[in-house]
Amino acid sequence: MRRPVGPILLLWATALLLTNPGCQKSVVTNANWPWMPSQVELHGLSRFLLDGEEELLSLRVLFTDGEGDPTKFPGLVTFTIIPNSDLDSQKRTFEFDLADSGVNQRHWDRVTMTYRFKLDLEWSQPPLPGTPIRVRVLATLPGGAVFSSGITLRREG
């Protein structure tokens, strides 16, 4: 007696689908993966710029892996801006959750392989041109690894 091929084929196809990862999205969470970010740098392309009438602080942040190559960052980035000014010495803090893929894509610049953040500092009164403004970045990976960097910028006159 001949067995029907249909049920056997269906059983085989079901087993294949359950055991084959196929198009599933893989997520790397192992800190031993060699291309995990291992360093952060506030890049020299960071500067003050005018966007119409509004002055913005454009920060470029470069993350590199253990081999020194640019890489994306899947964690929390916190900027602290400390103006050294008698006119406005208020410390400002900005946070961006780059673990959110939408936020990550919005700030990633494929050309420079850096993240770009445009910050509106909302000065009560802007520091005078040439006044040093200290910028710090603290980058925290899920699981606790923390990287930091700093730069001093000056407003142009």
N, CA, C and O atoms as a DFTB+ gen file, in Angstrom:
628 C
 N C O
     1  1       0.828      -1.171       0.000
     2  2       0.000       0.000       0.000
     3  2       0.886       1.252       0.000
     4  3       1.872       1.342       0.731
     5  1       0.528       2.136      -0.778
     6  2       1.295       3.361      -0.958
     7  2       0.851       4.424       0.050
     8  3      -0.346       4.651       0.223
     9  1       1.819       5.085       0.722
    10  2       1.497       6.141       1.685
    11  2       1.329       7.475       0.966
    12  3       2.021       7.742      -0.017
    13  1       0.423       8.306       1.446
    14  2       0.267       9.622       0.827
    15  2       1.479      10.504       1.135
    16  3       1.961      10.528       2.268
    17  1       1.961      11.215       0.143
    18  2       3.141      12.060       0.269
    19  2       2.805      13.373       0.989
    20  3       3.669      13.938       1.659
    21  1       1.610      13.850       0.867
    22  2       1.200      15.145       1.425
    23  2       1.488      15.302       2.914
    24  3       2.162      16.260       3.295
    25  1       1.001      14.396       3.780
    26  2       1.246      14.558       5.221
    27  2       2.728      14.459       5.596
    28  3       3.186      15.164       6.495
    29  1       3.467      13.603       4.923
    30  2       4.898      13.468       5.213
    31  2       5.633      14.745       4.800
    32  3       6.497      15.237       5.526
    33  1       5.285      15.266       3.645
    34  2       5.893      16.511       3.170
    35  2       5.568      17.668       4.106
    36  3       6.435      18.493       4.396
    37  1       4.330      17.734       4.579
    38  2       3.920      18.786       5.511
    39  2       4.685      18.672       6.825
    40  3       5.133      19.682       7.368
    41  1       4.837      17.472       7.334
    42  2       5.588      17.252       8.568
    43  2       7.053      17.652       8.391
    44  3       7.626      18.298       9.268
    45  1       7.658      17.278       7.273
    46  2       9.058      17.631       6.986
    47  2       9.227      19.153       6.886
    48  3      10.178      19.699       7.445
    49  1       8.318      19.848       6.184
    50  2       8.397      21.304       6.015
    51  2       8.236      22.009       7.357
    52  3       8.923      22.996       7.618
    53  1       7.352      21.524       8.200
    54  2       7.156      22.121       9.530
    55  2       8.416      21.966      10.371
    56  3       8.841      22.916      11.029
    57  1       9.014      20.789      10.358
    58  2      10.245      20.559      11.119
    59  2      11.368      21.459      10.615
    60  3      12.144      21.991      11.410
    61  1      11.457      21.630       9.302
    62  2      12.490      22.486       8.726
    63  2      12.314      23.930       9.170
    64  3      13.289      24.591       9.527
    65  1      11.088      24.422       9.152
    66  2      10.833      25.805       9.564
    67  2      11.128      26.036      11.046
    68  3      11.595      27.110      11.426
    69  1      10.860      25.049      11.868
    70  2      11.091      25.202      13.307
    71  2      12.566      25.142      13.676
    72  3      12.977      25.738      14.671
    73  1      13.361      24.436      12.896
    74  2      14.776      24.273      13.235
    75  2      15.695      25.209      12.474
    76  3      16.856      25.355      12.857
    77  1      15.228      25.848      11.417
    78  2      16.054      26.728      10.588
    79  2      15.802      28.176      10.992
    80  3      14.653      28.618      10.962
    81  1      16.840      28.935      11.370
    82  2      16.621      30.326      11.771
    83  2      16.170      31.213      10.627
    84  3      15.591      32.273      10.868
    85  1      16.419      30.810       9.385
    86  2      15.944      31.553       8.222
    87  2      16.270      33.024       8.280
    88  3      17.436      33.401       8.392
    89  1      15.248      33.864       8.204
    90  2      15.426      35.312       8.126
    91  2      15.293      35.995       9.476
    92  3      15.037      37.197       9.527
    93  1      15.457      35.274      10.552
    94  2      15.349      35.900      11.858
    95  2      16.459      36.915      12.037
    96  3      17.573      36.729      11.547
    97  1      16.147      37.984      12.740
    98  2      17.134      39.026      13.004
    99  2      18.002      38.588      14.180
   100  3      17.490      38.264      15.252
   101  1      19.303      38.580      13.977
   102  2      20.195      38.224      15.072
   103  2      20.667      39.490      15.771
   104  3      20.927      40.508      15.130
   105  1      20.773      39.416      17.067
   106  2      21.217      40.550      17.865
   107  2      22.454      40.124      18.625
   108  3      22.442      39.112      19.326
   109  1      23.514      40.889      18.490
   110  2      24.752      40.579      19.192
   111  2      24.722      41.264      20.544
   112  3      24.626      42.489      20.627
   113  1      24.804      40.481      21.592
   114  2      24.801      41.050      22.937
   115  2      26.053      40.663      23.714
   116  3      26.214      41.058      24.868
   117  1      26.928      39.903      23.098
   118  2      28.126      39.425      23.774
   119  2      29.195      40.504      23.764
   120  3      29.637      40.940      22.701
   121  1      29.610      40.933      24.951
   122  2      30.631      41.978      25.050
   123  2      31.983      41.490      24.524
   124  3      32.876      42.307      24.299
   125  1      32.157      40.189      24.325
   126  2      33.407      39.663      23.788
   127  2      33.444      39.715      22.267
   128  3      34.462      39.385      21.658
   129  1      32.350      40.124      21.657
   130  2      32.322      40.291      20.208
   131  2      33.359      41.352      19.863
   132  3      33.317      42.433      20.450
   133  1      34.289      41.101      18.940
   134  2      35.432      42.011      18.746
   135  2      35.071      43.395      18.220
   136  3      35.894      44.306      18.304
   137  1      33.867      43.583      17.678
   138  2      33.539      44.886      17.101
   139  2      32.619      45.715      17.978
   140  3      32.003      46.675      17.516
   141  1      32.530      45.338      19.243
   142  2      31.753      46.159      20.182
   143  2      32.506      47.475      20.393
   144  3      33.736      47.495      20.360
   145  1      31.779      48.567      20.608
   146  2      32.456      49.838      20.881
   147  2      33.360      49.710      22.102
   148  3      32.981      49.126      23.117
   149  1      34.558      50.267      21.983
   150  2      35.498      50.214      23.103
   151  2      36.045      51.596      23.455
   152  3      36.789      51.744      24.425
   153  1      35.675      52.615      22.660
   154  2      36.187      53.956      22.898
   155  2      35.231      54.971      22.275
   156  3      34.584      54.689      21.267
   157  1      35.149      56.159      22.887
   158  2      34.346      57.244      22.343
   159  2      35.230      58.484      22.223
   160  3      36.117      58.712      23.045
   161  1      34.975      59.272      21.193
   162  2      35.718      60.519      20.984
   163  2      34.748      61.601      20.535
   164  3      33.962      61.394      19.610
   165  1      34.803      62.752      21.187
   166  2      34.106      63.925      20.661
   167  2      34.980      64.427      19.525
   168  3      36.070      64.951      19.753
   169  1      34.501      64.265      18.311
   170  2      35.293      64.480      17.106
   171  2      35.567      65.958      16.852
   172  3      34.787      66.822      17.253
   173  1      36.676      66.237      16.184
   174  2      37.083      67.598      15.852
   175  2      36.138      68.331      14.912
   176  3      36.261      69.544      14.745
   177  1      35.193      67.618      14.290
   178  2      34.183      68.284      13.463
   179  2      33.109      68.972      14.310
   180  3      32.254      69.672      13.768
   181  1      33.142      68.781      15.627
   182  2      32.176      69.430      16.521
   183  2      32.405      70.937      16.506
   184  3      33.545      71.403      16.525
   185  1      31.288      71.707      16.470
   186  2      31.425      73.158      16.398
   187  2      30.074      73.819      16.633
   188  3      29.032      73.164      16.653
   189  1      30.124      75.133      16.809
   190  2      28.908      75.935      16.838
   191  2      28.554      76.292      15.404
   192  3      29.438      76.543      14.586
   193  1      27.260      76.313      15.100
   194  2      26.839      76.693      13.757
   195  2      25.533      77.472      13.835
   196  3      24.786      77.381      14.809
   197  1      25.283      78.231      12.791
   198  2      24.038      78.969      12.687
   199  2      23.083      78.209      11.783
   200  3      23.445      77.811      10.676
   201  1      21.865      78.010      12.261
   202  2      20.801      77.393      11.478
   203  2      19.709      78.445      11.360
   204  3      18.819      78.543      12.205
   205  1      19.802      79.231      10.289
   206  2      18.939      80.405      10.171
   207  2      19.410      81.446      11.165
   208  3      20.556      81.894      11.104
   209  1      18.550      81.828      12.064
   210  2      18.896      82.797      13.116
   211  2      19.329      82.107      14.400
   212  3      19.770      82.761      15.346
   213  1      19.204      80.799      14.431
   214  2      19.425      80.044      15.661
   215  2      20.845      79.461      15.708
   216  3      21.317      78.859      14.744
   217  1      21.510      79.656      16.849
   218  2      22.839      79.060      17.042
   219  2      22.668      77.683      17.677
   220  3      21.986      77.538      18.692
   221  1      23.295      76.673      17.070
   222  2      23.236      75.305      17.576
   223  2      24.647      74.800      17.845
   224  3      25.615      75.257      17.237
   225  1      24.740      73.868      18.751
   226  2      26.000      73.181      18.986
   227  2      25.910      71.856      18.235
   228  3      25.092      71.003      18.580
   229  1      26.735      71.679      17.224
   230  2      26.763      70.466      16.426
   231  2      27.900      69.587      16.942
   232  3      29.076      69.909      16.777
   233  1      27.533      68.484      17.562
   234  2      28.533      67.578      18.127
   235  2      28.642      66.334      17.264
   236  3      27.636      65.720      16.907
   237  1      29.867      65.971      16.935
   238  2      30.150      64.735      16.206
   239  2      30.813      63.775      17.194
   240  3      31.795      64.113      17.855
   241  1      30.251      62.576      17.275
   242  2      30.749      61.581      18.224
   243  2      31.176      60.345      17.443
   244  3      30.404      59.794      16.658
   245  1      32.409      59.920      17.670
   246  2      32.969      58.754      17.001
   247  2      33.165      57.637      18.022
   248  3      33.819      57.820      19.049
   249  1      32.583      56.480      17.719
   250  2      32.814      55.276      18.518
   251  2      33.707      54.359      17.705
   252  3      33.511      54.193      16.501
   253  1      34.687      53.765      18.366
   254  2      35.573      52.823      17.676
   255  2      35.587      51.497      18.423
   256  3      35.347      51.435      19.629
   257  1      35.875      50.435      17.668
   258  2      35.961      49.103      18.263
   259  2      37.406      48.834      18.700
   260  3      38.256      49.723      18.645
   261  1      37.663      47.633      19.123
   262  2      38.991      47.264      19.609
   263  2      40.081      47.352      18.571
   264  3      41.262      47.409      18.915
   265  1      39.700      47.363      17.287
   266  2      40.678      47.468      16.200
   267  2      40.844      48.909      15.727
   268  3      41.614      49.179      14.806
   269  1      40.116      49.837      16.363
   270  2      40.219      51.245      15.998
   271  2      39.317      51.664      14.846
   272  3      39.440      52.780      14.340
   273  1      38.410      50.783      14.423
   274  2      37.503      51.098      13.321
   275  2      36.214      51.711      13.846
   276  3      35.762      51.360      14.936
   277  1      35.608      52.634      13.076
   278  2      34.332      53.227      13.493
   279  2      33.258      52.156      13.635
   280  3      33.216      51.194      12.868
   281  1      32.396      52.336      14.623
   282  2      31.304      51.400      14.854
   283  2      30.101      52.143      15.411
   284  3      30.234      53.250      15.933
   285  1      28.945      51.541      15.302
   286  2      27.743      52.126      15.885
   287  2      27.702      51.807      17.380
   288  3      28.401      50.918      17.867
   289  1      26.861      52.559      18.091
   290  2      26.779      52.420      19.542
   291  2      25.342      52.124      19.952
   292  3      24.445      52.905      19.636
   293  1      25.102      51.019      20.646
   294  2      23.736      50.664      21.039
   295  2      23.417      50.977      22.500
   296  3      22.909      50.115      23.216
   297  1      23.706      52.186      22.946
   298  2      23.470      52.504      24.350
   299  2      23.040      53.938      24.569
   300  3      22.597      54.615      23.642
   301  1      23.173      54.396      25.798
   302  2      22.757      55.732      26.202
   303  2      23.924      56.704      26.110
   304  3      25.013      56.431      26.616
   305  1      23.691      57.842      25.460
   306  2      24.709      58.880      25.322
   307  2      24.211      60.118      26.067
   308  3      23.102      60.595      25.829
   309  1      25.053      60.633      26.975
   310  2      24.696      61.814      27.754
   311  2      25.755      62.890      27.534
   312  3      26.947      62.649      27.722
   313  1      25.304      64.083      27.133
   314  2      26.192      65.229      26.955
   315  2      26.005      66.194      28.110
   316  3      24.881      66.449      28.544
   317  1      27.111      66.729      28.605
   318  2      27.068      67.789      29.599
   319  2      27.825      68.974      29.029
   320  3      28.986      68.857      28.637
   321  1      27.152      70.120      28.988
   322  2      27.734      71.350      28.454
   323  2      27.950      72.293      29.621
   324  3      27.018      72.614      30.358
   325  1      29.205      72.740      29.783
   326  2      29.547      73.613      30.906
   327  2      30.190      74.883      30.364
   328  3      31.385      74.899      30.069
   329  1      29.391      75.961      30.231
   330  2      29.973      77.215      29.761
   331  2      30.764      77.883      30.883
   332  3      30.344      77.868      32.040
   333  1      31.887      78.458      30.544
   334  2      32.709      79.187      31.508
   335  2      32.460      80.669      31.256
   336  3      33.312      81.380      30.723
   337  1      31.262      81.118      31.655
   338  2      30.844      82.465      31.298
   339  2      30.148      83.141      32.476
   340  3      29.386      82.511      33.210
   341  1      30.420      84.425      32.640
   342  2      29.700      85.188      33.661
   343  2      28.271      85.455      33.210
   344  3      27.390      85.661      34.045
   345  1      28.027      85.456      31.895
   346  2      26.702      85.756      31.361
   347  2      25.731      84.585      31.552
   348  3      24.551      84.798      31.831
   349  1      26.214      83.381      31.406
   350  2      25.373      82.189      31.549
   351  2      26.288      81.018      31.887
   352  3      26.989      80.501      31.017
   353  1      26.279      80.604      33.140
   354  2      27.155      79.499      33.546
   355  2      26.342      78.240      33.867
   356  3      26.855      77.315      34.497
   357  1      25.078      78.205      33.435
   358  2      24.215      77.070      33.703
   359  2      24.686      75.823      32.967
   360  3      24.873      75.841      31.750
   361  1      24.877      74.740      33.715
   362  2      25.246      73.453      33.126
   363  2      24.015      72.865      32.438
   364  3      22.913      72.903      32.985
   365  1      24.207      72.326      31.246
   366  2      23.113      71.739      30.480
   367  2      23.416      70.263      30.196
   368  3      24.559      69.886      29.940
   369  1      22.371      69.444      30.247
   370  2      22.522      68.014      30.006
   371  2      21.512      67.563      28.959
   372  3      20.346      67.958      28.989
   373  1      21.982      66.722      28.026
   374  2      21.145      66.170      26.963
   375  2      21.386      64.665      26.913
   376  3      22.529      64.220      27.020
   377  1      20.322      63.875      26.751
   378  2      20.452      62.418      26.657
   379  2      19.824      61.898      25.373
   380  3      18.798      62.403      24.916
   381  1      20.456      60.881      24.801
   382  2      19.959      60.222      23.602
   383  2      20.110      58.716      23.795
   384  3      21.196      58.232      24.113
   385  1      19.026      57.984      23.603
   386  2      19.056      56.534      23.749
   387  2      19.280      55.899      22.378
   388  3      18.333      55.690      21.620
   389  1      20.528      55.597      22.071
   390  2      20.872      55.021      20.770
   391  2      20.520      53.538      20.680
   392  3      20.697      52.926      19.627
   393  1      20.023      52.953      21.777
   394  2      19.511      51.589      21.710
   395  2      18.181      51.569      20.952
   396  3      17.750      50.522      20.469
   397  1      17.542      52.722      20.854
   398  2      16.328      52.881      20.047
   399  2      16.768      53.018      18.588
   400  3      17.464      53.973      18.242
   401  1      16.374      52.084      17.736
   402  2      16.882      52.077      16.355
   403  2      16.509      53.347      15.597
   404  3      17.286      53.799      14.756
   405  1      15.348      53.934      15.866
   406  2      14.959      55.173      15.194
   407  2      15.857      56.331      15.575
   408  3      16.274      57.107      14.715
   409  1      16.160      56.454      16.860
   410  2      17.062      57.506      17.339
   411  2      18.452      57.272      16.768
   412  3      19.113      58.216      16.335
   413  1      18.898      56.026      16.764
   414  2      20.219      55.682      16.248
   415  2      20.341      56.078      14.781
   416  3      21.324      56.709      14.393
   417  1      19.368      55.719      13.973
   418  2      19.415      56.038      12.540
   419  2      19.332      57.539      12.290
   420  3      19.981      58.057      11.382
   421  1      18.533      58.236      13.098
   422  2      18.360      59.686      12.917
   423  2      19.663      60.447      13.116
   424  3      19.876      61.474      12.472
   425  1      20.530      59.972      13.985
   426  2      21.763      60.691      14.301
   427  2      23.002      60.141      13.602
   428  3      24.052      60.784      13.625
   429  1      22.905      58.970      12.983
   430  2      24.066      58.349      12.318
   431  2      24.328      59.022      10.985
   432  3      23.415      59.198      10.178
   433  1      25.580      59.398      10.758
   434  2      26.006      59.987       9.486
   435  2      26.893      58.969       8.777
   436  3      28.013      58.702       9.213
   437  1      26.390      58.404       7.684
   438  2      27.112      57.354       6.958
   439  2      28.405      57.861       6.318
   440  3      29.354      57.095       6.150
   441  1      28.448      59.133       5.965
   442  2      29.630      59.669       5.286
   443  2      30.820      59.744       6.239
   444  3      31.911      59.282       5.904
   445  1      30.618      60.318       7.416
   446  2      31.721      60.476       8.372
   447  2      31.831      59.311       9.346
   448  3      32.803      59.209      10.094
   449  1      30.826      58.429       9.334
   450  2      30.758      57.294      10.258
   451  2      30.831      57.768      11.712
   452  3      31.467      57.147      12.563
   453  1      30.157      58.887      11.958
   454  2      30.026      59.432      13.309
   455  2      28.543      59.682      13.563
   456  3      27.725      59.665      12.644
   457  1      28.222      59.911      14.816
   458  2      26.885      60.378      15.159
   459  2      26.928      61.899      15.190
   460  3      27.918      62.493      15.616
   461  1      25.844      62.525      14.734
   462  2      25.760      63.988      14.760
   463  2      24.552      64.381      15.592
   464  3      23.432      63.929      15.355
   465  1      24.809      65.229      16.567
   466  2      23.762      65.723      17.441
   467  2      23.757      67.245      17.362
   468  3      24.786      67.885      17.584
   469  1      22.608      67.823      17.048
   470  2      22.466      69.280      17.021
   471  2      21.714      69.689      18.282
   472  3      20.549      69.337      18.466
   473  1      22.392      70.434      19.141
   474  2      21.817      70.815      20.428
   475  2      21.512      72.304      20.457
   476  3      22.350      73.134      20.103
   477  1      20.311      72.623      20.879
   478  2      19.928      74.015      21.096
   479  2      20.177      74.309      22.575
   480  3      19.471      73.797      23.444
   481  1      21.180      75.132      22.850
   482  2      21.583      75.387      24.234
   483  2      20.686      76.398      24.939
   484  3      20.760      76.549      26.158
   485  1      19.851      77.081      24.188
   486  2      18.892      78.028      24.758
   487  2      19.552      78.929      25.800
   488  3      19.151      78.961      26.964
   489  1      20.574      79.658      25.351
   490  2      21.283      80.575      26.235
   491  2      20.323      81.644      26.761
   492  3      19.482      82.138      26.010
   493  1      20.436      82.003      28.025
   494  2      19.720      83.180      28.512
   495  2      20.408      84.403      27.901
   496  3      19.762      85.363      27.482
   497  1      21.727      84.332      27.866
   498  2      22.542      85.303      27.142
   499  2      23.804      84.552      26.712
   500  3      24.537      84.047      27.563
   501  1      24.068      84.471      25.403
   502  2      25.187      83.645      24.936
   503  2      26.522      84.120      25.500
   504  3      26.737      85.319      25.675
   505  1      27.416      83.174      25.783
   506  2      28.765      83.561      26.198
   507  2      29.435      84.385      25.106
   508  3      29.101      84.255      23.928
   509  1      30.365      85.217      25.495
   510  2      31.086      86.040      24.529
   511  2      31.900      85.150      23.596
   512  3      32.337      84.071      23.996
   513  1      32.106      85.591      22.360
   514  2      32.946      84.814      21.439
   515  2      34.318      84.553      22.065
   516  3      34.890      85.420      22.726
   517  1      34.820      83.370      21.847
   518  2      36.127      82.996      22.385
   519  2      36.062      82.404      23.789
   520  3      37.061      81.877      24.278
   521  1      34.904      82.481      24.446
   522  2      34.757      81.913      25.784
   523  2      34.829      80.389      25.701
   524  3      34.126      79.788      24.889
   525  1      35.666      79.754      26.524
   526  2      35.744      78.292      26.475
   527  2      34.460      77.649      26.999
   528  3      33.930      78.043      28.038
   529  1      33.977      76.663      26.267
   530  2      32.790      75.914      26.659
   531  2      33.185      74.443      26.677
   532  3      33.563      73.872      25.655
   533  1      33.090      73.851      27.846
   534  2      33.505      72.461      28.033
   535  2      32.343      71.532      27.697
   536  3      31.223      71.727      28.168
   537  1      32.623      70.520      26.878
   538  2      31.621      69.534      26.494
   539  2      32.141      68.161      26.910
   540  3      33.272      67.792      26.595
   541  1      31.299      67.410      27.624
   542  2      31.646      66.042      28.030
   543  2      30.600      65.092      27.471
   544  3      29.417      65.428      27.411
   545  1      31.029      63.917      27.065
   546  2      30.098      62.869      26.656
   547  2      30.361      61.646      27.523
   548  3      31.507      61.269      27.769
   549  1      29.284      61.045      27.974
   550  2      29.336      59.812      28.740
   551  2      28.469      58.814      27.975
   552  3      27.283      59.065      27.760
   553  1      29.042      57.695      27.566
   554  2      28.336      56.691      26.778
   555  2      28.275      55.396      27.582
   556  3      29.304      54.859      27.994
   557  1      27.057      54.902      27.798
   558  2      26.856      53.728      28.639
   559  2      26.201      52.611      27.840
   560  3      25.112      52.783      27.293
   561  1      26.871      51.471      27.777
   562  2      26.312      50.295      27.103
   563  2      25.386      49.552      28.053
   564  3      25.595      49.572      29.266
   565  1      24.361      48.894      27.511
   566  2      23.561      48.027      28.377
   567  2      24.494      46.982      28.998
   568  3      25.298      46.370      28.295
   569  1      24.392      46.790      30.248
   570  2      25.293      45.860      30.923
   571  2      26.389      46.587      31.686
   572  3      27.120      45.960      32.452
   573  1      26.520      47.907      31.492
   574  2      27.371      48.671      32.373
   575  2      28.643      49.284      31.847
   576  3      29.171      50.182      32.503
   577  1      29.186      48.867      30.704
   578  2      30.434      49.479      30.230
   579  2      30.200      50.962      29.943
   580  3      29.216      51.337      29.307
   581  1      31.132      51.803      30.429
   582  2      30.990      53.255      30.302
   583  2      32.243      53.828      29.641
   584  3      33.367      53.463      29.987
   585  1      32.028      54.734      28.682
   586  2      33.121      55.415      27.985
   587  2      32.879      56.911      28.105
   588  3      31.732      57.355      28.167
   589  1      33.961      57.695      28.138
   590  2      33.778      59.142      28.227
   591  2      34.855      59.867      27.425
   592  3      35.930      59.336      27.145
   593  1      34.515      61.103      27.070
   594  2      35.434      61.947      26.322
   595  2      35.024      63.393      26.558
   596  3      33.906      63.670      26.994
   597  1      35.932      64.302      26.270
   598  2      35.623      65.713      26.435
   599  2      36.344      66.557      25.405
   600  3      37.329      66.138      24.798
   601  1      35.823      67.758      25.228
   602  2      36.415      68.703      24.285
   603  2      36.062      70.101      24.765
   604  3      35.020      70.308      25.387
   605  1      36.928      71.054      24.476
   606  2      36.615      72.454      24.761
   607  2      36.416      73.174      23.432
   608  3      37.273      73.137      22.548
   609  1      35.259      73.831      23.314
   610  2      34.929      74.559      22.098
   611  2      34.801      76.042      22.429
   612  3      34.596      76.415      23.584
   613  1      34.921      76.865      21.425
   614  2      34.753      78.303      21.583
   615  2      33.798      78.818      20.521
   616  3      33.864      78.420      19.358
   617  1      32.910      79.709      20.941
   618  2      32.002      80.341      19.985
   619  2      32.797      81.325      19.148
   620  3      33.700      82.001      19.640
   621  1      32.440      81.391      17.864
   622  2      33.099      82.366      16.990
   623  2      32.378      83.696      17.086
   624  3      31.208      83.755      17.462
   625  1      33.075      84.747      16.747
   626  2      32.475      86.071      16.861
   627  2      32.133      86.617      15.606
   628  3      31.616      87.732      15.539
